[in-house]
């Protein structure tokens, strides 16, 4: 048979947490047709991998790329890392279903201005993604805060019964249109006043669709264990798998508690499907939150609407220059964004290495001075943590960003190099791959990512985008619970 593409002499790391093996891979009509010794095969295009690693395209389990996949569909920060699929709608923040009366409330403003929110129904958003044909595939959650903004006249209270009923109807409509599930961002002021019962009632819609519940916990600081208990309670009530977003021990007073958090996660996993995602850095990034302003660790401003000239500067330096307290300086800068250097490296490594954790960037593409995770998260896991520190083998690193994620989120025929699966692939040099983006120069493409194919088409090579964009919207597949059990 004559194939569209033949990749020769590759070290296949297939996404299933097993060591690599040498083989050829043949691709036809966007799918992996054959794997093995294909030395006599012919193809329209051929690539000699020369022993480099061929892995499934990376799945960024935690993004805020909701609107940028449509407005800037080249998606260079992600495709340059080897990411071929992004999951959007995290932390209670989604681009749809949304009907704004004014400016987007914090933290929905992380996705852009009011002009970016033009998808009153989830089906509108799905159609817009397919029309934009971004460079990466897109799967989407529905945000709790987005639903609240549609139906509550005051986000600083819990929803009333009629409002909950209206939110449930929108969530159900979105699930019918292919949404992955419900996400919450209960730590943010715009959702913090939502009582647990509000979320319990919304989550009741999930089980009928086999959808999941993901959550930015109500607290990642001292009450983090109680916040985890709330998440598990919601998942059990809904009979829905739970994914805790960017699990961390935030704040200097919380450092060293990762064994407690991971023990709680393991205990919950014994009776219900639960998991977490994390990013490979000891610094977080979000909107500038007055509750997180402290002198216990460094805080860098990433953007400020009234003072854009302060982007990239430390809050402490701005406060000294303005002769104001840290808190008053933060108030003057708002609305704004920040990087918080509020985690301990050992906690990050423990969570990263845990079998229940997946990799997500949590990058913020709207930031003019973004956290380097936007451009560097996945190569950082492969290079710094796997190769240089030996935190886990390379095949485990790949698994945490491919097969494990695809199974957890029911992304059908993705995340593995397997015959019949879609040909989302990344070719990288395991000795050279590394993140280049850092906190001083955060917008830099990684090294060692030599080729990226999306749905069988070369989309990135030689440091730049290639050919036509081939991404598409990925609706929720079947078998979420089975996906959790598969790698438990």
N, C-alpha and C positions, 0 to 999 in steps of 0.2 A: 504493500500500500504506500502511496505517496502522501506525506504529511505536510501540514502548513509550516511546522517548526520542529526541528530536532535539536535537542540540547545534548551534546556528547560529553562523556568523561566527567560527569558531575558526581560529587559526594552528596547523596540524597539524604537530607534530614527531613523526615516525612511529616513531622508535627505530632507524632504519637508517643513522644517521650522515649524513643528507642534510638540507639546509636546509629550513626550514618553508615551508608553502604554505597559502593560505586555502581553507577548505572547510567543509561541513556534515558531520556524522557521525550516521547513523541506527542505532539499536540496537533489537534485537528478540530476546526470549527469551535474554537474556544475552550475545548475540554482536553484533559489528559487522556490520550488514547492507549498508549503503551508505556510500560516501564520495564527496563531490562537491558539485555544485550541486543542492540538494534544496529550493529555495525554495518549491516548490509542495507539499511533503510535509506530512503531518499526523502528530501523535503525541500520546499520552496526556500525556506530560510534555515540556516544551520548555525549553531553557536557551539564553540569548543570551550567547555567550562574549565579545562586544564586542572581538574581536581578541586576547584572551588566548590563551596557549599551551594546547593540548590535547595531552598526551603519553601514552604508555602508562604504566600504573601502575608505580611503581618496584619493582624486585626487590632486596631486601636480601640480597646473596649470602653475608653472613657474620654470623650471629646466634647468640645463645644463648637463644633464645625457646622452647626445647623444651617446657618445662612451663608457662610463663606463657600460651601460646596456649590452654591448656586451663583453667588456674586463673583467669586474668583475660582472657577472650576478647575484651574490647572493644579491646585492643591500641592504646590511644590514642597511646602514644609513636611508633608506626609509622604508623598510618593518618593521623595529623595531619601527617606529612611527605610524604604521597603514596605511601607504600609500600603495595602491594597483595599482595605475596608475600614471605614470609621463608623463607630456607634455614637449617635448624637442624641440630644434630649436628656442629658444627665443633670443631676443635682436639682431636679424640679424645674429646670429651665429648658423650654423647647420653643421652637419657632412656630409650632402648630399643636393643637388648634388654638389660635390666638386672634382676638379682636380687641385692639387697644383703643381706649378712650383718649389717651394722651401719650406721654412719654412712657417707655417701658420701665417698670419698677426695678429697683436693685433686687436681685442680681441679673434680671433678664436683660439689662443693658450690656451685659457681657457679649451678647449676640449682635449688638449694633443698635442703631437709633430706631425710632418708630417706623421709619421707611423700610426697614428690613422685615417687619412683621406683617406680611400680606397673605397669610394662609389661614383663613377662618376655620377650615376643616382640614383634618389630617390628609384626606385624599387630595386636597389642593397642593399640599407640600410634596406629597409623593409624586404627583404629576410634574411639579416644578423641577424636582431632582432629575427625573427622567428626561425632561426637556433640556436641562442644562448639560446633561451627559458629563458629569465631573470625571476627573482622572481616576478617582477611587470609587468603590462601591459604598453605598450609604444604607445603614439600618438605623431605625429611630425609636426612641422611647417617647412617651408623653409626660410632660412635666406637670407636677402638682401645682407649683406656683403659677404656671401658665394658666391652668384651669381656674385657679383662685382669682387671677387677674381678670378673667372673663366674667366672673359672676359675683364677686364681692365688691361692695363699695368702700370697704375698709379692710385692708390686708392685715391689720393689727388686732384681729379678733378671730375666733373660730367660726367656721361656716354654720349657717342655719340649715334646718332640714331641707327647705326648698332649694337652697344653693347647692347642697350636697347632691340632691337628685339631679339638678342640671349638670353638675360636673360629671356625675356617673354616666349620664346620657352621652356627653361629649367623649368621655373615655371609651365607652362601649363602641361608639361610632368609629373611633380611631383604631381600636383593636380589630374591628371588622375590616378596616382598610389596611391592615398589615403591621400595625405598631407592635413593637416587642413587648411592651408592658408599661408600667407606671414608675416614674422616678420622683423622689422627693428631695428637697433641700431644707430640712427642718431646722438647720442651724441659722439660716438667714432670717432676718427680721420679718420679711414678707411672708414667711411660712411658720415662724417659731410659735406664733399664737394659735396655730392649728392644733387642737387637742388630738390625742391619739385616736379617739373615736372617729374623728373626721376621716383620717387616713384608713382606718379599719373598714369603714363603709365604702370608700372608694375602691379599696383593694378587693372587695367582694366581687368586682367585675372580672378579675383576672383569671380565675380558675377555669371558667367556661371556655376561654380561648387558649388555655395552656400558656398564659403570659407570665412574666416575672415582675418582681418588685425590686428596684434598686434604690439605694438611699445614701445621700450625704447625711450622716447621722445628726441627730439633734445637738449633740456635742461631741467634739473630738478632744476635749480637754478633760478636766477632772471627772465629770460624770459620764465618761465614754462607755463604761460597762453597762450603766443603766440605759444609755442610748442604744447600745447593741441589743439589750433585752427587748426594748421597744420594737426594734426592727424585726427580731425573731418572732415576737408576738404577732405582729402584723402579717408576716409570712405564713405562720401557722394558721391564723384565722382565715386567711384567704386561700390556704392550700396552694400557695404559690412559692416557687423558688425565690431565694433572697440573695442579692449581691450587695455587699457593703462597699460603697465607693471610697476610693483612696484611703484605705484603712491606715491610721497613723496614731501616734502619741504626740498630740500637739501641745506646745507650751513647755517651758523648761521644767515646771513642776511635775510634768507627766513623763519625763524621760525615764527609760528603763522599764516601762510597764508593758512592753510588747509581749512578753511571755503570758501575762494575764489575758490580754486581748486575744491572742492566738488560742489559748486554752478555752476561752469562752466560745470562740468560733468552732473549734473542734467538737466541743460538747454539744453545741447546737446542731452540728452536722450529723451527729449520731441519730437524730430523730427527724431531721428535715433537711431538704437540699439548701445549703448555704455556701457562699463563697465570698471572695473580696477581690477588688483590684487595687493596685498601688502604682505609684510612679517612682522611678529610681533616683530620687533626689531628697535631700534633707531640708528642703525649703518648699513652701507652698506658695500659691498665687491665687488671688481673687480680687474682689472689690475691696476698697479700704474700709475695714470694719472697726468702728470705735472700740468695740469690745476686745479687739485683738491688739490695740495699741499698747506697747510696753517698752521699757528700756532693758528688758531681760535678754533680748536678742535683736539683731539687725532687721530693719524694715526698709525696703527700697520701693519708691514710688514708680509705678510703671506708666500711669497716665493720670491726668487731672483735667477735668473740663474747664474750671476757672483758671488753672495755672499749668497749661501744657508744657511750659518751659522747664518744669520741675521733673519731667519724665527722666528716669534713670538715676535720680539722686536719692540719697538716704534721708529718711524722715528726720533723723537726728541732726543732720547737717542743715536741712531746711529750717528746722526749729531754732537752731542756733543763729542762723542768718536773720530770721524774722524776730528773734528774741521773744519767742512764744513757747509755751509748754508743748509737749508732744501731742497731747489731746487737742489743744486749740489749733495747733498746726494741721492736724488731721482734719479737723472740722473745716478749716479754711480751704483745704485742698479738695474736699468732696464736691460732687461725686468724683471718685478716683479709684485707681487700682494699685495693688501692692504685691510685692514678694516678701514673705515672712520667713526668716531663717529660724524656724521654731521647732525643728525636730532634731533628734539625735541619730547619728549615722548608724549606730548599732541596732536601733529599733528598725530603721529603714531596711537594713540587711536581713534581719530576722523575718520581717513580713514579706519581703521580696522572695526569700528562699522557701517560704512555706508552701506545701503542695496545694493549698486551697487558693493561692493568690494568682491572679492574672495581671498582665501588664497593660497599663493605660497611660497616655501622656498627660491628660488633663490640660493640654495646651490651650492658650487663649489667643486665637488668631487675630482678634481685633486690637490687642495691645500694641502700641507703637514701640514699646521696649519690653518684649515678652520674656517670660521665664524660658530658659533654654530648652526645657522639656518639649516645647512646641516643635523644635527641629531635631532634638537629639535623644529622645527617650529610648527608642528601640536599639539603636547602635550602642548606646551606653550600657544596656543590659548585656548585649553580646560581647562587647569589648571590655569595658571596665570591670563589670561584675563577674562575668563568666570566665573570660580568658585571663584577665590580669589578676583578679582577686581569687578566682577559683571557687566562687560562692556556690556554683552548681555547674554541671556539665553543659556543653553547648546544646546538646539535644534537649535538655530540660529548659534551657533559656528559650529555645525556639518553640517548644511545646506551650510555654506560658503565654505566648503571643500568637498562637495559631490554633492547633487542634483543641486545646483546652477551652479557649474562648469560643470557638465555633460550636463546640458541644454545649457549653453553658448557655449560649444565646440562640441555640437552634438555628444556626446559619447553615442551611442545607447544602451539602456538597461543596463546602468551603473548609479551609483550615488544615487540609491534609494533602499530601502528594499521593494520590490514589487514582487508579484507572477509573474513568467515568466522571471524576470531579472536575469542577471548573479550574482552568489553568491560571489561577492567581499565584504568581511565583516571584521569588527574589533570589538573585544570584549574588553572593557576597564572598569576599576574601576573609576567612576567619582570622588571619594574621594581621590584616590591615584595618578591619572594620573598627570604627571608633566615632564617638560624638565629638564634633568640633565646636559646636555652640557652647558658650559659657555665659556666666552672669554679666561679663563685661561686653561681650559681643555675641548676643544670643541668636542672631539670625544668620546662621551659617550651616550649610549642608554638611552631612556626615561624609566621612571617607570610607572607602571599601565596599560601598553598595554599587555593584557593577551593572546590574540589569534588573528591571522590574517589569513583569508582564501582568496585565489586568485583563481577565477574560480572554487570555491567549494572545494578546497583542502587546508588543513591546511599547512601554509607556514612559520609561526612564532609563537612560544610559549615558555614559560619558559626562555625567554631571548636569544633564539637562533633560527636559521633557522631550518625548519622541512621539511622532505620529498623532493619530486621532485619539481623543479621550474615549475610554471604553468602560467607565464605571456605570453602574446602574443602581436603582433602588432595590434593596433586598427585603422583601416582606418576611414577617415572622414565619419560621418553619414549624413543623410538628416536633414533638418529643423533647420538651424542655427537661422534664424529670429524668427521662432516659439519658439525656446528655449529661446531667449532673452525676448520675450513677456510673456512667461509663468510665470516668477517670477518678472515681472516689477511692 
